[in-house]
Amino acid sequence: MAFFNILQRHRDCTSEREPSISETPESVLIYPYQPPQSSILEAGRNCWRLDRADRAAFLIDGAAYYRAFRGAAIQAERSIMILGWDFDSRIRMVSEEESDGFPPRLGDFIQALLARRRTLHVHVLIWDFHLVYAFEREWWPLSALRAHRRLHFRMDDRHPIGASHHQKVVVVDDAVAFVGGLDLAQCRWDTSEHRPNHPLRIFPDGRPCRPFHDVQMMVDGKAAASLSTLCRTRWARATGRSLPPPYNAPRRAPWPLGIKPDMERVQVGISLTEPAYADFSGVRQVERLYLDAIRAARRHIYIETQYLTSSTLGAALLARLQERAGPEIVIILHPNSDGWLEQYTMDVLRGRVLKRLRAGDIGQRLGLYYPQIPGLGTQCISLHSKVLIVDDDFVRIGSSNLSNRSMGFDTECDLAVEACGDSAIQHGIADLRHRLLGEHLGTSSERVEEHMACGGSMIAAIETLQGGERTLQVFDSQIPPDVDAWIPDSELIDPDRPLNSNVVTDHLVPEEHRTTARRHIMLGASTLMAFLALAAAWRWTALRNWLDVPAFVTYLQGFNNNSVAPFVMIGGFLLGGLIVAPVTVLIAVSVLAFGPLFGFVYSFAGMTLSALLTFGIGHMLGHETVRRLAGSRLNTISRRLAQKGILAIIAVRIIPVAPFSLINLVAGASHIRFRHFLIGTLIGELPGLLGVSIFVDQIGEAVKHPGPGSFIALAVAAAAIVAGVVMLRRWLGKGTNLEVIGN
């Protein structure tokens, strides 16, 4: 009943009744402020450097960050350095009402800056992402940026297999820096209102993005100079080339106009995660800082996190909950992860951590919530922020989630500030917590501050302020027992260090069979990499020019009436499947050579047999090989195939999310039943094959007999195909959730 006593005292306080000491529940006595016994931040242990910032500001949500970034960049004289997980030159950064005299889109904005100031250089370093992310990102931003000799764009691949460069750092003139969870990428822009269907929160192709919440921190002074050193170090490691040393300090720091600092004259800790790679031993300062901050808490721990899967941090939070006089812990969570793969992996791991926390919450001091935004229907806000606030004494903002990956596998960068008894800094830290809670609860930061000051309980304040259309809802999601039973441990799904090549077999293969299994995995890895490389080659290299359609058609028409002709065409489909050749080209050759009827029949037979062949190869590779090596996009497909069966196969045939050979390969390695695969393939092939056959035949007629009638028929066929595809996308999208958004 401890929590209900706290809540009642809070309500009494807000009713202007001051309880006597005898009425104060014993559990409330944990909340009076006690200064920390020693400093949390320690350079060389839990932070890389501890440097002074003359000014520091908290930028809540993408609109505030992008506006501040532009304000600093416009003042840049020498250098803008950008480290990121993602970068998209097509994003719109400001509205028409916020015009600063420069183009609104990122790429055009950078071009305008370079054209205006001849001394300016821009360096952009982003993660050299997995090939399958190519369908979700701007493939080569440098081309869109119209290559400029003072624009330097590189991709960072200096990390272990499976890891990523996840730091999000921007430094302007070595004097002002931004660090947090936000990339300069699609679907990050949003205001703190998080309006549904905001016209500026869209994908580059115009599709709407769901609301997005995140936090960035801006600093100047020596802290910004140290972050410029970090950027230079990372650039040299990724490219093998060193950047020039920092220029002389500009006449004035390019602090953006109109941004009022939240704190002044503060010591800023810069904490890093970097995995062991090549001759680099690795850094785990982020993990140490989390643990030290959690242990130092006296009254409150406030967390916003996209993921909560770290077993180490989960154990640290559990230990505090099991103390009789421990702090309150409030965690604001992402409602559910993006895509099937994360929902059946990261969400399950989070559910296991939360189950242990709930069971160990002996004093009802744990509050788990997620933001509710009205008007979203079945969608939810994307909570992407990474924030930790301890009492009024410590704040940490950066790129790291409470996940194992962020502790030791991906590169991360966080900033932290400790008050050390300074009342002005304490006020700035507390104000950030109140602003964040006010945003989520649809109220003002002043009301949050008033309710927390009244009773001392953050949970009680939240419970009292709940209930509006925009609010915090209790996060009570549970893991279905059957799902929990077959999802493996975090060592495979969310590793905190580079995976040893033996980890998969050690977990899944009996000891007496491990040598054979490892050879099998190595063979499977080589085969899978070959398929991925061929798929990329057909799409992005001169290899696509080898498919000389007229030559193939002439060759086949030479023995059209020969009984061998059908087998030659079907054999072409089988070979095409093995070398991941575009199936649409093969269909076109078949229709042009044999006519619409026989071309359709031969294509149907060839596609089906090719699908069965590559399905068999995937089955031989095995589920774990593909799951481990194929990447997030194909692994997501694998999950859907296993869960949705026939419907999923039909969907990926009609709406291809990857080359057909790769889909067949993943299907063979998944748990889908063979008959479901065969039935789904036979049904799913028909609409696309029929549409391509009709369209190619009409093109042939238009070429042979040009005239208004043939071109009208061609236009009608094209319109019918487009309409059919749109309708099928909408119908299948409802049942199969085909869209995958990288994060």
N, C-alpha and C positions, 0 to 999 in steps of 0.2 A: 504493500500500500504506500510505499515511500513516494512514488511518483505522484499519486493522487493528493498526498499531503502537500507536496511542492506546488502542484497546480492550484489547489485551494488557497494556499497562502498567496500565490501570485494574483489570483482573482480578488482576494480580499484587499491586496495592496492597490490594485487598479481601481478599487472602489473607495480609495482614500481612507481605509481603516488600517492602522498600524498595529500589528499583533504584539502582544507582550512577549517577553523572553520565554515565559513558561509555555506559551502557545507555539513557539517555534519548533517544528519537528527536528529531531536530532539530525536527520539526513540533510537538512538545509545547511547545517553548520560546515559542510564541505565546501561551500561556495565563497565565503569571505576571502578576499584577495590575499595571497601570500606571494611575495616576490620570489623569483627563482633563486636557488642557492648559488648557482654559478652560471656563467655564460654558456649558451648552447652552441654558438658558432665557434669553430676552432679551425683555423687555416691549416691545411695539410692533413686534416683528419676527416671532417665532414664537409669541408668546402675547399675548393682549389685556391681561391684567393678571397681575402677580406679587405675591401677597398671602400673608400669614402665616396659618397654621392652628395653633391650639393643640393640636388633636387631629386625627388622620386614621385611618380604618379601611377595610380592604378587605372587602367583603361578597361572598362567593362563592356564587352561585346565588340563585334567586328567594326561597326560603324565608327565607334570612338577611336579604335586603334588605327584604322585606315586614314581617318581624318588627321590624326596626330602624325602618322608616318609621312603623309603628304606634306604637312606643315614643316616637318624637319627636312625632308628631302628637297623641298623648294629652296631652302636656305643653304643646301650643300655646296661647298666650294671645291672639294677635292675627291671625296670618296663616299660611296654607298656600298656596303657589303651586306649580302643577304645569304643566310644559311637556312635551309628549309627541307622539310619532308616532301613538300609539293610546291609548285609555282605555276601560275597560269596567267599569261599575259593578257588574256581576253576579259578578265573580270572587270566589272564596273565598280569603282571605289567610292564614289560620292554621287549624290543626287544632283539634279539640275539646280535646286535651290541652294546647294552648298558649293557652288562653283567657286574655285580659287583661281580661275584664269587659265588652268591647264586642262588637257583632255581628261575625261573621267575614267577611261580604261587604263589599266596598269601599263600595258605595252606602249601605248601612245604617250602616256605620262612620262615614262623613262626616256623615250625618244625625244620628247620636248625638252627635258632637263639636259640631255646631252647636247642638243642643238643650241641651247641658250648659253651654256657655260663650257668653254673649251678645255678647262682644266679638270673637269669632272670625269672620273672613271667609276663604272658600276660593275661589281663582281657578284655573280649569282652562283651559288653552289647548292644543288639539291640532290636528294637521294637518287641513285641510279636504280630506279624501281624495277620490280619483277616485270618480265615481258607481258604477262597477262594483264597488268594494269594499263597497258597502252590503250585499251578500249575506254578507259574511264578518265584519262588525263589528256592534257595538251601534249601530244607526242614529242614535239621538238620546238619549245618556245622560242628558240633563237631565230627560227625561220619567220615566226610571226612578229618578232621584234625587229625584223629587217636589219640584219647584222651590221653592227657599228664597230669601228675599230677600238672604241673606248668602252664597249660593252663586252664583258667577259663572262660567258656562260659555260659552266662545267657540271658534270654529274659525278657524284661521289659513290664509288664502289669499294672503298677501302673499309670493308667490314666483313665479318664471317658470313657464310652462306645462311640465308634465312633471317639475318639481322637487317636493320635499316638505320639510316641516318635520320634521327627524329628531332634534332635540335631545331629550334625556331628562333633565330637571332637576326636582328638587323642593327647595323651600326652606321651612323652618319658622321662623317668627318672625324672619326675616332673620338667623338665628344658627346654624342647622345646615342643611347642604345635602347632597343626594345627586346624583351624576352617574355615568352609565355607559351600558350597553347595554340596560337593562331598562325597559320601560314598565309601567304599571299596567294590564295587559291580559291577555286570555285566553291560556292555555297557557304563561305565563312562570314560574309557580310551580313550583319543584322543589327537592328537597334535593340535597346533594352525593352522595347514594347513587345517584340517578337510577334508582330502581327501576322496572322495567317495569310498566305498568298501575297506577300509584299512584292510589288512590281520590280523592285531592284534585287530581290533575293531569288535569283534564277540561275539555271545552268546556261552555259554559252549558247546552247541551241534554243533557249527560251522556255524550257520546262521549269516549273516552280521547284524551289528547294524548301524543305521544311525549316522552321525556326532553328536558330543555331546560337548557343550560349557559350561564351569563352571569356577569358581574362588575360590581359597582357600588362606587363609592368615596364615603365620607362624610367631610365636613370641617366644622369650625366656625370661629369667629373672623372675621377680615377677609375670608378667602376666601369664606366663606358669605355675607357682606354683599355682596361683589362679584357673586356669583351671583344674589342678590336684585335687584341693579341690572340684570343681564342679563334676568331675567324681566320686570321692569317695562318695559324698553326694548322687548322683543319684544311685550308686551301692547299697548303704545301704538302700535306700528307695525301690528299686526294689527287693532286695534279702533278706532283713532283717539282713544282715551281714555286719559288718564294715571291711573295708580294713585296713591294717597296716598304720600308719602315714607315711608321706613322709620320704624317706631315707635321710641321709646326702647328701648334694649336691655333684654330681660327680666331679671328678678332673677337668673336663671341660665339658661344655654343649655340648650335642651331635648334634650340628648344622651341617647339612649335608655339606660335602665338595663340593665346586664348586657353592654354592648358595650365591650370593652377596646380602646383605641386601639392600632393597629399602629405608629404613629409619633407623635411629639409635637414641637411647636415646629418646624414645617417651612414652607418657602416653597412655595406651590402656584401653578403656572402654569395659567391658564385660556386654552385655545386654541380658536379658533372657525373655522368655515367658514360663510360666508354668500354666496349668489350675488348678482351684480349684478342689481338690479331697480329700476325706476322711477328715482328720483334717488339710489339707493344704489349705490356703486361696487363693493361686494363685498369679502370678506375671505378669504384663503387661508392663515391661520396654521397650521392643522392640517397642511397639506402641508409647510410649511417646517419644522415641528417634527419630523415624521417624518424628513425628509431630514437634518436636523442631528443627530438622535439616532442614525441609522444610521451616519453618518460618524464619530461619536464613539466607536463601539464598539471595545473592545480585545480582549475575550475571547469574549463571548456576546451573541447577539441572540435573545431569546425572543418569539415572536409567537403570539397567538391571534386568528383573524379568520374572519368568516363568508364574506367575499369576498376574493379576491386578483386584482384585475384592473387596478390602476393601472399604466400603462406607466412613469410617472415613478418610482414607488417600486420597481417591478420592476428598472428600470435601476440604481437606487441599491444594491439588494441584490446584483445581478449584479456590480457594480464591486467590492464587498467580497469576493465569492467568488473573483474573479479575482486578488486580491492574494495574494502568496506567504505572507504572515504575517497574513492577515485573520482575523476572528472566525468562530466557529461560528455558524450560523444554524439555529434550530429553529422550524418553523412548524407549529402545530396548526390543522388545517383542518376545515371543515364537510364531511362525507363527500360529499354531493351535494345540490344546491339543491332547494328546494321547487317542485314543479310542472314541467311540460314546458317552459314558456317559459324559466325561469331555467336549466334543465339544458341547453337548446340555445342559450343566450346567455351568461349569466354564467359557467357552468362551462366553456364553450368558451374564453372570454377568459382565464379562470384557467389552463386547460390550456396556452395559448400562453405565458403568463408562466412557468409552471413548466417548460416545455420549454426555454426560454432559460436559466433558472436551473440546471437539471440539466446542460445542455451546458457552462455556464461554471464548474461546480464543480470546479476543477482540483485542489483539495486534499482532496476528500471531506469538506467541512465543512458540507454542507447536509443537514438532517434534516427530512423531510416526514412528518407523521403525522396520524392521525385517531383519536378515542377509540372503543373497542369496548366496548359494554355487553352482558353476557350476557342472554339471554332475550328479545331484541327480534325475533328471527326475521329477516324481510326488512327491517325498519325500521332506522333508525339514530338516534343522538342528534342533536338540533338544536343545533349549536355556534354560538351567537349572540354570543359575547364578542368584545370589541375591546381587546386588551391588547398592550402593547409594553414589554418589560423589557430594558434594556441593561446588561450586566455586573451589578454590585451597586450601580450609581450612579444609575440613572434608571428611572422607571416612568411609564407613560402609560395611563390608563383613560378611556374615554369612549364616545361614540356612533358614531364614525367607523370605517368599514371601510377596508381597503386597496383601495378602489375609486376610480375616477375621479370618480364622483358625490360621494363624501365629500370630495374635494379641492377642489371648487369649485361644485357644482351644488345640493346639498342643504344645509340648515342643520345644523351639527354643533357639539357642545361636548365638549371633552376636558379632563381634569385631569392635570397632570404634576407629579412631585416629583423633585428632583435632590439627591443626598446631599452633594455638594461636600466630600467627605472626612469627613463625620460618620459615625462607626462605628455609632451607634445607628440612623441612617436607612438605612445600607447593610444592616444586619441585617434591618430591616423589609422592604426591597425584595427581598432574597434569600429571605426567608421566604415572601413571596407566591409567588415562582417555584416554590419547593419544595412549597408547598401545592397549587398548581395541578397540577404534575407528579405529586404523590402521589395526587391525586384521579383523574387520568386513568389512572395505572398501577395503581390499586388497592392502594396501599401508603401508608406514613406519610411525612410531610414530613421526618421525622428520617432515614429511610433514604435519601431522595433527597439530602439535604444531605450525609450520610456518603459516598455514592458520588461525588458531585461533588467534594467536598473531597479525596477519595482520588486521583483522576486528573486533575482539572481539566477534564475533558471532559464537557459536558452530553449529547452524543450517546452517548458510551460509557456514561454512567450510565443513560440510557434503554434502550439495548440490553441492558444487564445486568439491568435490572429488568423487562423485558418477559416475557411468557409466561403470565401468569395469565389467568383468565376475563375479568377486566376489565383492559384494557391499552391501550397505544397501538400501533396497527397502522401499518405503512409505507403512506403514500399514494402509490400508483404508477399512478393512473388516467391513461390516455392519451386523446387526442382521436382519434376515427375520422377518417381522412383525408377521406372524403367529406363529413362534417359540417363539418370545418374549412374545406373549400373553399367552402361556400356561406353560411357565417355571416359577415356584414360586420364591418368593423373597429369598435373600441370607440367611435369618434366618434358612431356612430349608436345603439349598444346601451347604452353606459355613458359618457355624455358628462361632461366635467369643467367644462362651462360651458353656459349657455343656448344652445340650438341656433339658429343663423341659419336663417331660413326657406328659404335656398337650399341647405342642407347636403344634404338628401335628393336633390334633383335633380342637384346637382353630383357626387355619388357615383355615381348610377345612370343618369343620362340623358345622351346625347351632347350636346355643346355646341350643335350646330345645332338641337336640339329643345328646349332648356331653357325658352324663353319659353312655348311651348305647354304644356310639362309643368307649369310652375308654375301656369299658369291652371287646368290640370286638377286639380292638387292643391288649389288654393283652392276650386274648385267641389266637389270631393269632400269637403273638410273641412266645408263648409257643409252638405252633404247628410247627412254622418255625424252632425254635431252635432244636426241636426234630428231624426234617428232617435232618438238618445240622449235628447234632451229630451222627445220624445213618449212614449218608454218610461217615463221617470220620471213624466210627467204622469198617465198612466193608472194608475200605481201609487200615487202619493202626493198627488194633488190632486183637486179636485171634478170633474175631467173624467170620472172613472170613473162619476159619477152620470148622465152623458149616455146611458149604455147602458141604456135603459129596456126590459128584456126583454119584459114583458107587452105593451107598445105595439108592439114589433117583431113579436111572435108574432101579435097580432091583425091587423096590417097584412098579413102574409104569408098568413094563413089566409083572408083575403078573396078571394084569387084562387089558392087552392090547386090547383084543377084547370086553371088557365090555363097554356098552354105556356110562357109567359114566366117563370113562377115559379122554375124551376130556375136560369135565367140571372140573375135578380135576386139569388138567394141566393149564387150563385158570385161575382157581382160584388161582393157585400158582403164576401166573404172577400178579394178582391183589394184593395178599398179599405181593409179592416181591416189588411191587411199593410202597406200604404203608410203608414198612420197609427199603426202599432204597437199596434192595439187587441188586448185579450186574446182569444186564439183560443178559449179555453174558453167564453166568453160566446157567441161566434158559433156554436159547435157546439150549445150549449143551445138557442139560438133556432131553429136548423135542425131539431133533433129534435122540439121542441115544436110547431113549425109543420107539419112534413111527416111526422111519425111516425118511429119508430126506423129503419125500412129506408131510406126515401128521404132522411131526414135524414142518415143515415150516408153514403149515396152522394153527396149534394150537398156535405156537409162534406169528404169525401175528395177530391172533385174540386176544390173551392174551395181547400183547404189546399195541395194539390199545385201548382195554378196560381199561387197566391200565393207559394209557396216559389220557383218558377222565376222569377217576376217580380223578387222582391227579390234572388235570386241574381244575376240579370242586372245589377241596379243595382250590386251589390258588385263584379262583374267590371268594370264601366265605371269605378268609382272607382279600382280598381287595388290591388294588394297593399300597396304601400308606404304609401299614404294611410291605409289601415285600420291597418296595423301601427304607424304613427307616432302615430295619434290615438285609437285605440279604447281604450287603457288595458290594464293587465296582464291582467285577467280575459279580455277578448275576444281579446287576442293569444295567450293560452294556448290558447283554443279553436281559433284559427287554426292553430297548430302541430299540434294533435292531429288536426284535420281533414285537414291535408296528410299527416301521417304514417300515420294509421290508416284513412283512406279510408272505405269503406262502414261498418265497425264503429263508427267515431267518429260518423258521421251518425246511425246507429241509436241510439247512446247518448244523444246530445244531444236527439233527438226524444223518447225515453222518459223521460229524466231531464233536464228542461230546466235548464240552468245560466244562461240569459239568455233574454229574450223571443225567440220564434221568428224574428221579422223581423230581429233583430240577428244571430242565428245564421246565417240565410240570407245576410245581407249579408257577414259575415265569410267564410263559405264561398265566396261568389263571388269574393272578393278573395284567397283562399288558392290554393294550388297543387293543390287537389283536382280530380280529373277530373270532368267534367260527368256522365258515366254513373254514377260512384260516388256522386255527390251524389243523382242521381235514384233510383237503386236503394235507397240508404240511406234516402231520404225516404219512398219508397213503403212500405218495410218498417217503418220506425220510427214512422210515423204510425198504423199499424193498432192496436197495443195500447192506446195512450192514447185514440184516437178511439172504439174499441169500448167501452172502460171508461166513458168519459164518456157515450156514447150510451145504454148500458144503465142507468147510474145516473140520468140525467135522465129517461128513460122511466119508470123505477120511481117517481121522485118524482112525475111526472105522474099515474101510476096511484094512488099513495097519496093524492094530493089529490082525485082524482075519486071514488075508491072507498075511503074510509078504513075500516080494519078490521085485525084482527090479521094476516090473511094478507098483505095488501099491505105492511104495515110489516115483517113477517118477511122478505119478498122483498127489500125495500129494504135491510135490515140485511145479508142474505146477499150482495147485490150489492156493498155497500160493503166488507164483509170480504174478498171475493174480489179487489176492486181493490187494497186495501191490501196483501194478501198478495202479489199479483202484482208490485206496485211494489217491495216489499222484496226479493223474489227477483231481480228484474231489476237492482236497484241492486247487489246483491252480485255477481251474475254479470258485469255490465258493469264494475263497479269494479275487478275483478281485471285486466281486459284494457286498460282505458282510463285508469286513474288520474285520475278525474274531479275529485277534491277539489283545491282550490286554497286554500292558506293564506297570507294576507298576512304580511309580516314587516317 
